[in-house]
């Protein structure tokens, strides 16, 4: 990859723009698979402690487990096996069909630390204080114009570019994609404070009348407060004082827990937006560059990390010459509907929280009573919010398991998430199979620890690529040639 000038056509290279969680995971996945990757970030080399996200859901923890990171993050965070909303609705997570049958309360910066370390170890090239100023595609690759430290200008050349650079994505702007949607809530207040009284629950959230408030611990003695008062609609630039944060928290939660020593306060507005396409030619979008929504349900960072997990192995296979570029079209087909579903679910939660009129409050009460009384509906909601319930579309005539998420099943040598480490496909068979051949760098062959007879080919992101109830060596080899290369 050339640092200045357009140079010659790129060879097996990817440029990732934006070193947030999605960009870090994606870049490391590519590097581990042997695809040269450069990660460009306009900020200085510093992980901020001003976390936006505080929750890792079960499906994201499974993806991190397949990268050897989940156990250390579990030690750094605090598990919560039940979500309580609107004072009365309890969503149980301890029944999730996952090793991680809980959500993990952990600030985003702790997640970024682990992802950054993995990216460095994988050999990702970092360019901090480097801002994208322009982008041009041709038949062979992408030329990106950048401005670096000291306003030095230059260009980078890559076969593919991925924008993981947030809501105000320079990559999305450079390829001319709109970001349709609207602001849902304005003048939301944020504050990092100490509390004189510890809340009764790990996550504290409620909405009463015109007010909503959420409290989450950093783990260092400080708490993040996210609060909103319908009656206080002011610009984001309006000064914010601790007294206002305490007042809106008292309105929503009944008390302010003795907030003091605020180390940071700000206002923001919450948008619901989604790019119409996650790919334009050789350029892709992931995370907040592709979709933003309200923080309700804690799905933002999780959805972005799962975008990256979906795209990374596909890009690696294409740039390494093991798959046709048409494989990259499945990123849009699989992840865009998930982003749309997350917008609907997070938007539904926040609209219930904002309910004010008799009709809206009646609807919220009826829905709360229904979910509390009907366990299958409550379980379905938990599966969607945690990401466990999503599956990807399968071709017509495919096995019923194709596209489904595979749990961390037991194998003769251990468990699936361990076998997935290194970004390989995993073939799980009922009988011994010695057909890895020249695919050893991208395929692991395992046997069930049980007497199950189904043969599964599991993608590097943990979903079923192919399955069969009865097979022979020729059938398996055909499937491996088609999917693994």
N, C-alpha and C positions, 0 to 999 in steps of 0.2 A: 504494500500500500504506500503510495507516494505522499510525502508530507507537504510538498509544494509542487505547483504545476500539475497539469492533468496527467502527464506521463502516459504510459501505455495502458492497454486494457487490463483491468484487474484480474487477478488469479485467485479464486477461492477465498474471497475476502468479504467481510461484512462490517459495516460501520453502524454502531448503535449510538443514538443521540439521546442523552439523558441518563444520569447515574442514580436514579431512584431505585426502589425495589425491583420493578419489572425489568429495567435496563440491566441491573446487576445480575439478576438470575439468568436472563437471556444471554448476556455476553459470556457468562461462565459456562453455560450449557454448550455454546458454540465452541469455545476454547477447549473444553474437555473432549469434544468430538473431533478436534484437530482442525477446525476451521479458523484461520487467522481472523481476529476481531479486534477492532479499536473502539473504545468507548469514549465519547466526547461529552464533556460536561462544562457548562458555562460558569458554574460556581467554583470557588476555590476548593482545594482538597480538604474538606472538613464535613463530617457527618453532623448535621444540626440536631440539637436536642429539642427542637420545637416540633414534636411529632404531630402529624395530622391523624394518623391511624393508631388504634389501640387494640385491635382484635385480630387474631389469626383463627380462621375457622377450620373445621375438620379436613375439608378437601385440600386446603392449602398446606396444612400440617402434613398430610399424606405426601404431597409433592415435595415438601422440604425433607421429609423422611427418606424419600427416594434419592436425595442428594446428601444424606448424612448430616443434616442440620437440625432436625426436629428435636432430638433429645436435649441438645444444649439450650435451645430456645425454650423448651419446656421447663428446664431448670431456672431460666432467667425470668419466666413469666409466672402467672398464677392462673390455674384452671378454674373454669366456671361451668358447672353441669346443668344450669337452669337459667333461662332468660325470663325476667319478669317485666312486662310492659303494662302501662296504664294502671298500675297498682293491683290489678286482678288477674291478668293473663299470664300464665306460666307456661313456657315452652321448654320441655325437657330435652336435654341433649345427651343424657347418659344412656339413652336407648339407641343412639345412632349406630348403624352397622359399620363401625370404624374403630381402629385401635385408638383413635383420638375422639372419644365420645364426650367431647366438651369443647368449649371455645377457650382460647388462651388469651388472657389479658396481658398484653406486652406492648410497650411503646414502639413505634415504627423504627426509631433509631437503633434499637437493639436488633431488629430484623436486618436492617441495613448493614450493621457491623458484621454480622455473620455472612451475609451475602457478599460483602466487599472482600472479606478475607478469602472466601472461596474463589472469587474472581481473580484475585491476585495469584493465588496458588495455581489456578488453571492457566495462567499466562496471558490474561487480558491486558492489552496495552491501553493505558489511561491517558487522556489529554484533558486536564482540568483548565479552567479559565479560558475555554475555547468555545466560541459561539458560532452557530451556523448562521450564515448570512445569505446563502443562496444555494440552489440545487438544480442540476440539469441531468436528465437521463438520456441515454442513447441505447443502441441495440446491444452493447457489450457491458454496460455498467452505469454507474452514477458518479458524477463529479460534484463534490460538495465544497462550496466556498466557506471559509471560516476566518474568524478574527480571534487571534490568540492573545497571550499576555503582552502588554505594552502596545496593544492595537496592531500587532503584526498580522498581516493578512497572508493567506495561502489557500491551497486547495487540497482535498483528500479525494482519493479515487477508490471505489469499492464496487464489488459485483452487486451487492444489495445494501440498502439502508433501512434501518428501523427507527422510527421516532417513538421514544418512550419519554418525551420531554414535557409531559404535563398538559394541563388544560389549555395553556396559551402556546401550544406546540408550534415551534418555528418550522418543523418538518411538515406538519399539516398545512401550514400557510404556504410553504414553498411549492407544494404540489397542487395548490388551489382547491383543496377540499373544504366545503362549508362545515360548520359545526352547529347544526340546527338544534333549537331547544329554547329554554327560557329559565329565568331565575325563579325559583320556587319560594324561597324564604330570603328576605333581606334583613340586614342588620342583626345577624347572629353574633353573639359575643363569645369570645374565647378568653380564657385566663388560666394561667398555671399558678396555683396557690397552695399554701399550707392550710390544714384544717385543725382547729382545736378539738373537734369531735370526730372520731372515725365513723364513717357510715356503717350501717348494719350489713350491707351487701357489698360485694366486690365491685359491681357496676350498679350505679344508682341512676334511675331514669324514671321520669313521670311528666305528665302534662295535665295542668289544671287551668281551666278557663283560658286566659290569653297567654299563658306562660308554659314554656317547656324547659327542662334542664336535664343535663347528663353529667355525671361525675365518674371519672376513671383514674386509678392510681398510676403514677409513673414507677413506683417502687423505690423512690429515693426520698420519700416524705412529702413530695408534691403531688397534687391532683390536677388533672385537666378538667376544666369546667366548660361545657358547651351549653349555652342558654339563649333563649329567644323570648321576647315579649312583643306580642302582636301590637300593643299600644305604643311601642317605641320604635317607629320606623324612621331611621335616620341614615344618612350616607355612611359608607364604610370609613370615610375619612373623619367622621365625628369623633372627638376625643372620648376615651372610655376610662372611667374610674372604677375602683374596687367597690364603691358603694352601689353603683348600678348593677354590677355582677351579683352582689349579695342580695339586692332587692329582687331581681328576677328569679334567683334561685329560691328565695323564700316563697315567692308566689307559686312556683311549680312544685317544690318539694316540702314546703311547710317550714323550713329552717335553712340557714346558710352555713351550718356546721362550724361557725366561728372562723370563717375565711380570713387569712392574713398573709402578709409577706408575699404579695404577687410578684413573680419574677418576670412575667410577660403578660400583656393583654392586647387584644386586637378585636376588630370586627371583620366579618366576611359575609358574603351572600352565597347561597347554595343553589347551584344550577342543575338542571337535567338536560344533558346534551349527548348526542351520539353522532359520530361521523357516518355518512351513508355508506362508505366503503372503508375497509381496513387495509386495502391494498390498491395502489395505483402504479402499475408497471413493476418496477424493481424496488419500490418504496412501500413500507408497511408501517402501520400504527399499532401501538399496544398501550394498555393502561389508560391513564387519564388523557393521553393524546387522542385516544379513540372514543372514550366515553367518560362522562362525569355524572354524578347523581348525588342525592342527599346522603349524609352520613348515616342515616337510619339503617340499622341492621349490620353496620360495620362491614360492608361488602366491597368497599372501594379498592383498598390495597390487595385484598384477596382476589378480586376479579382480574386485576392487572397482572398479578403473579401467575395466575392460571392462563392468561393470554400468552405470557412469555413461555410457559411450559409447553403450550400447544405449538407455538411457532418455532421454538428453538431447534427441536429435533428435525423438523421438516427442512428448515434452512440448511442445517448441517448436512443432511443427506443429499440435498441438491448441490451445494457448493463442493461437496466431496465426490460428486459424480456417481452417487449410488441411487439416485432417483430422478425421474423426469421432472422438469420445472412445473409441470401441471399439478404436482403434489401441493404446491404452494397455494393453489386456489382453494384448497380445503380449509385454510385458515379462516377466510371470510365465511365460508359455509358453516363452520363449526362454532366460531366465537362470536360472530355478530348477533345471532339469535340469543346467545347467553347474555350479552351486554344489554340487549333490549329487555330481556326478562328481569335483569337486575334493576334496570330503571323502573320497571313496573312495580317490583316488590318493595324497593326502598321508597319509591314515591307513595305507594299505598300506606306504608307505615307512617310516613311523615304527615300525610293528609289526615290519617286517623288521630295523630298526635295534635294536629292543628284544629281539630273539630271544635266548633263553637256553638252553632245554632242548635236548636232542639232536634231537628231532623238528623244533623251530622252526629250529635252526641248519642241519639237513639241508635243510629247505625253502628257506632263504635261499641255501644253496650251490647247490642245484639250479636255482633261479630265476636266480641270477647266471650260472651256466654256460649256461643256455638263452638268456638275453638276449645274452650275449657271442657265442654261436655263431650266433644267428638274427637276421640284420640287419633283416628286415622287422618283427619284434617289437620290436626296439630302436628302430627308426624310429617305430613307432606310439607307443611310450612317450614319445619326445621330442616328437612332435606334440601329445600331450595335455598334457604338463607345460608346454610353451611356449605353449599356447593356439591354435596354428596349426591343430590338427586338428579343432576344433569347427565345426559348421555348425548352422544353425537349421532347425526343421521347416518344410516347404513344404506348401501346400494340395494336396489331391488333384488330379492332372492337371497340375500345374505343370511347367514345363521342368526338366530334370534339374539345372540349375545353380542354381535358386532356393534361397536360403538358404545358399549356399556363400560362404566368404570369397574375396574377389578379391585376388590378389597385387598388388604395385605394378607393374602392367603398363605397357608403353611406349605412349604416345599420340602423335599427330602433334605436339601442342604441348608434350609433356614426359612426365610420368608420373602415374599415378593419384593417389598420395598428395598431390601438389601440386594436382591438380584438386579434391580433396575439401576442401581448406582453405576455411573459411568455412561449413562445415556444409551444403553443398548436395548434392543428388542429382547423379550424373554419368551421362549417357546416352552410351554408347559405340556408335558405329554404323560399318558398313563404308563407307557412302556419306554424303555431306553431308546434314545435316538442319537445317532452319531453323525448327524449331517451338517455340522457347523461349517466344515470345509474352510473356505477362504473368508468366511464371515465372522471369524472369532473376534474381530475388533468391534463388531456391531451386533452380535447375537450371543445370548446366553441360553443354553438348553438346560431345562430343569424337569424334574418329575414331581407329581403330586405327592404330598405326604399322606394323602388319603387314598381310598379306592375309586376316586372319581375317574370317569372314562372319557370325558370331554378333552379334546386337544385345543389349547388356546395359544394364539400368538398375541402377546401383549405389547402394545406400542411403548416407546420410551416415556410417554406421559401417563401411562397406567390405564389406557383404554384398550378395548379389544379391537385389534386390526382384522383378525380372522379367527374362525372357530369351526370345529367339526365334531360331530358325535361319534363318528367312526372314520378311521383314516388308515392309509397305508403310506409307505415311504414315498411313493411317487406323488401322492396328493400333498403331503407335507412339503416336499421339495418344490412343487409348483407354487405353493403359497409363499414359501420363503423367497423364491425368485421374484415373485410379484411384489412383495412388500419390503423385503430386506435388501434385495438387489443381488 
